[in-house]
Amino acid sequence: MIAMTLESIPAPQVYRQVAEQIVRGINSGTYPPGARLPAERTLAKMFNVSRSSIREALIVLETEHRIEVRGGAGVFVSMPEMPSALPELDELAEAPGALDVFHARSLIEPAVAALAAINAQDGQIAGLHRALGDMFCSSPDDPRYIEFDRMFHMLLAESCGNSSLYRAMEALWHFRTDKPYMELEDLPYSPPVWQSAVLEHREILIAVSQRDAQAAHAAMRRHLDRALTRLSVGRIASNSPDLPARASA
């Protein structure tokens, strides 16, 4: 293995700086196309960061098609592809990565849930119950799972009583269903994983129904944190067909 001279990385956005250093290693030939990257634990020691930061950095690089995750084998540098046409620069600037979407939601959506607990009308809460019922009744391989998930979150945004926040959630869910994000969810997942996600939505709805803004805020925050963990661990860390997971957020 070729050694790299690496710097200890301070916060914030550690994962982005890790990703940039790995890209520099790829571009310099330290990790040529087809080469296997060191294991997650090794990378964490090399960069002097947490393993969760390494997982997030690898997710970024996978969505950018710089690396390829091979189940049970590890993480490899992708072979270069010749694009049929180069995208416009302004198009590149307008497309956030999956982690950017997650982090934006983690800032906005707990506040949305808290406001919904204060402002939701009885009919809107009834709609949330129906949306949650659809999630409970769906199976892990139901292709409509993303629509059920989206319906719950958008009804919550509608219930918060702030049209600007609703528009922000519309934009974030547009990116949530974009190809780079959905490519992270191309693995099958087990019933317990989906059930955990549904129960997290139930916790949010209970708090909203009880008009407890603080509890709604905390429940949404927990849900998004756990969804990111499922995405990171299921897609990058485990590399095992026995432990697949989707974000279900």
C-alpha positions in Angstrom: 0.0 0.0 0.0 1.4 3.4 -1.0 1.6 5.8 2.0 0.0 9.2 2.0 1.0 12.3 3.9 -2.2 13.2 5.7 -3.2 16.1 7.9 -5.3 15.8 11.1 -8.7 17.3 10.1 -10.6 19.7 12.4 -14.4 20.2 12.5 -16.7 21.4 11.0 -17.8 19.4 8.0 -15.1 16.8 8.7 -16.6 14.4 6.2 -16.2 16.8 3.3 -12.6 17.5 4.1 -11.9 13.7 4.4 -13.6 13.2 1.0 -11.5 16.0 -0.6 -8.3 14.4 0.7 -9.3 11.0 -0.6 -10.0 12.6 -4.0 -6.6 14.2 -3.9 -5.1 10.7 -3.3 -7.1 9.3 -6.2 -6.1 12.2 -8.6 -2.4 11.9 -7.6 -2.4 8.2 -8.4 -2.0 7.0 -4.7 -5.2 5.2 -5.2 -5.5 4.4 -9.0 -8.7 3.2 -10.7 -9.6 -0.2 -9.5 -7.5 0.1 -6.3 -9.1 -0.9 -3.0 -9.3 1.7 -0.3 -8.1 0.9 3.2 -10.7 -0.4 5.7 -12.9 2.1 7.5 -11.1 1.6 10.8 -7.7 2.2 9.1 -9.0 5.3 7.3 -10.3 6.7 10.6 -6.8 6.3 12.1 -5.1 7.8 9.1 -7.2 10.9 9.1 -7.6 11.1 12.9 -11.4 11.3 12.6 -14.3 9.2 13.8 -15.6 6.2 11.8 -18.9 8.0 11.2 -17.0 10.8 9.4 -15.3 8.2 7.2 -18.7 6.6 6.4 -20.2 10.0 5.4 -17.1 10.8 3.3 -17.5 7.5 1.5 -21.2 8.2 0.9 -20.2 11.5 -0.7 -17.6 9.9 -2.9 -20.0 7.1 -3.9 -22.7 9.5 -5.0 -20.1 11.3 -7.1 -19.1 8.0 -8.6 -15.5 8.3 -7.4 -15.7 5.0 -5.5 -17.6 1.7 -5.8 -18.9 -0.3 -2.9 -18.7 -4.1 -3.5 -20.6 -6.2 -1.0 -18.3 -8.2 1.1 -15.2 -7.1 -0.8 -14.6 -3.5 0.2 -14.5 -0.1 -1.3 -12.7 0.4 -4.6 -11.8 3.4 -6.8 -14.1 3.6 -9.7 -12.9 3.2 -13.2 -13.1 6.5 -15.3 -16.0 6.9 -17.6 -16.2 9.0 -20.7 -19.4 11.0 -20.4 -21.5 11.4 -23.6 -22.0 15.1 -22.8 -20.8 17.4 -20.1 -23.5 18.9 -17.9 -23.7 22.7 -17.6 -21.8 24.2 -14.7 -24.9 25.9 -13.3 -26.7 22.5 -13.3 -23.8 21.1 -11.2 -24.1 23.9 -8.7 -27.8 23.4 -8.2 -27.7 19.7 -7.3 -26.9 19.1 -3.7 -25.5 15.7 -2.5 -27.4 13.2 -0.5 -25.7 14.2 2.8 -26.3 17.9 2.1 -30.0 17.1 1.8 -29.9 15.1 5.0 -28.2 17.9 6.9 -30.5 20.5 5.6 -33.5 18.4 6.7 -31.9 17.9 10.1 -31.9 21.7 10.5 -35.3 22.4 9.2 -37.6 19.4 9.8 -37.4 19.3 13.7 -38.7 22.9 13.7 -41.4 21.9 11.2 -42.5 19.1 13.5 -42.5 21.5 16.5 -44.6 24.0 14.7 -47.0 21.3 13.5 -47.6 20.3 17.2 -48.7 23.9 17.8 -50.6 24.7 14.6 -51.9 21.5 13.1 -55.7 21.4 12.5 -57.7 18.3 13.5 -58.2 17.4 9.9 -54.5 17.6 9.2 -53.7 15.3 12.2 -56.3 12.9 10.8 -54.4 13.0 7.5 -51.1 12.2 9.2 -52.8 9.2 10.9 -53.9 8.0 7.4 -50.4 8.4 6.0 -48.9 6.5 8.9 -51.5 3.8 8.4 -50.3 3.4 4.8 -46.7 3.0 6.1 -47.8 0.4 8.7 -49.6 -1.6 6.0 -46.9 -1.5 3.4 -44.4 -4.4 3.0 -40.6 -3.9 2.9 -40.5 -4.5 -0.9 -43.5 -2.2 -1.7 -42.4 0.2 -4.4 -44.7 2.8 -3.0 -42.7 3.1 0.2 -41.0 6.3 -0.8 -44.4 7.9 -1.7 -45.9 6.9 1.7 -42.8 8.3 3.4 -43.0 11.6 1.4 -46.7 11.9 2.1 -46.2 11.8 5.9 -43.4 14.4 5.8 -45.2 16.8 3.4 -48.4 16.6 5.4 -46.4 17.5 8.5 -44.9 20.5 6.6 -48.4 21.5 5.5 -49.5 21.3 9.2 -46.8 23.6 10.5 -48.6 26.7 9.2 -45.5 28.3 7.5 -45.6 28.4 3.7 -41.9 29.1 3.4 -41.0 26.0 5.4 -43.4 24.0 3.3 -41.7 25.2 0.1 -38.3 24.4 1.6 -39.5 20.9 2.3 -40.9 20.5 -1.2 -37.4 21.4 -2.6 -35.6 19.0 -0.2 -38.0 16.1 -1.1 -37.4 16.8 -4.7 -33.7 16.2 -4.2 -34.6 13.3 -1.8 -36.1 11.4 -4.8 -33.3 12.4 -7.2 -31.2 9.7 -8.8 -27.9 10.3 -6.8 -29.9 10.0 -3.5 -32.0 7.0 -4.7 -28.8 5.2 -5.9 -27.9 4.9 -2.2 -31.1 2.9 -1.6 -30.5 0.2 -4.2 -30.2 -2.6 -1.7 -33.1 -4.7 -0.4 -33.9 -4.2 3.3 -35.5 -6.2 6.0 -38.9 -5.9 7.7 -37.3 -4.9 11.1 -35.6 -1.9 9.4 -38.8 -0.6 7.8 -40.7 -1.3 11.1 -38.2 0.8 13.0 -38.6 3.7 10.6 -42.4 3.5 10.8 -42.3 3.5 14.6 -40.1 6.6 14.5 -42.8 8.3 12.4 -45.4 7.1 15.0 -43.4 8.8 17.8 -43.4 12.1 15.8 -47.2 11.8 15.3 -47.9 11.1 18.9 -46.0 14.2 20.0 -47.8 16.3 17.4 -51.2 14.9 18.4 -50.4 15.7 22.0 -49.5 19.2 21.1 -46.0 18.7 22.6 -43.7 20.9 20.4 -40.6 19.9 22.4 -41.3 16.2 22.1 -42.1 16.6 18.4 -38.8 18.4 17.7 -36.8 15.7 19.6 -38.7 12.8 17.9 -38.0 14.2 14.4 -34.3 14.8 15.3 -34.0 11.2 16.5 -35.7 9.9 13.3 -33.3 11.8 11.0 -30.2 10.8 13.0 -31.2 7.2 12.9 -32.1 7.4 9.2 -28.6 8.7 8.5 -27.1 5.9 10.6 -29.1 3.3 8.7 -27.9 4.8 5.4 -24.2 5.0 6.5 -24.0 1.6 8.2 -26.2 -0.3 5.7 -24.5 1.1 2.6 -20.9 1.6 3.6 -19.9 0.1 6.9 -21.4 -3.4 6.8 -20.8 -4.3 3.1 -22.8 -7.3 3.9 -25.9 -8.8 2.3 -27.0 -9.8 5.8 -27.2 -6.2 7.1 -28.8 -4.1 4.4 -30.8 -1.0 5.1 -32.4 2.0 3.5 -32.6 5.4 4.9 -36.4 5.4 5.3 -36.6 9.1 6.1 
